[in-house]
Amino acid sequence: EEIERETAHPDGKVEKVLKNGCHLIFFPNGTCKKVGSDGKTVTITFFNGDVKQIMPDQTVIYYYADAKTTHTTYSDGLEVLQFSNGQIEKHYPDGKKEITFPDQTIKNLFTDGQEESIFPDGTIVRVQRDGSKTIEFNNGQRELHTSQFKRREYPDGTVKTVYMNGQQETKYGSGRVRIKDKDGNIIMDTKL
């Protein structure tokens, strides 16, 4: 680009105004600031390789050179972090966070303390604030983990519960109920 004028300041910075309307400011430490001809687009290239861009809509894009990470802040408050390994984090203004891992697993962290993970195979894991967990498998099975028991529900209506004391209870879709003690001994079976 052609230079319209160039000014050297006593503090060591040099300012160049280009014919296309862009302003370039070179700082003694190696940092360079470019203000676009629109006056609203600003790009700052820091001496360490970091780059900060301010867009006309006030979106700020900051690239951390050492970490190879991009942090974008939108004017509505949404922040998006993109890591070199492919992980993407979205931080919403309301406090919710969504993380997409390199394997495409998506984890949502809600402001009330709940978590939800959606795995590539379709499995969904939800964790409540009290630590209880619900797992929905893509084959129709479902598991519930609490501090008192673990329960698996099958599509045919069978429900198997294992209590913390080791006792097992299986309720079949037919209505049959079988209970085993912690050692696996049957203590009740209502064979219908």
Secondary structure, DSSP 8 states (H G I E B T S, - for coil): --EEEEEE-TTS-EEEEETTS-EEEE-TTS-EEEE-TTSS-EEEE-TTS-EEEE-TT--EEEEETTTTEEEEE-TTS-EEEE-TTS-EEEE-TTS-EEEE-TT--EEEE-TTS-EEEE-TTS-EEEE-TTS-EEEE-TTS-EEEE-SSEEEEE-TTS-EEEEETTS-EEEE-TTS-EEEE-TTS-EEEE---
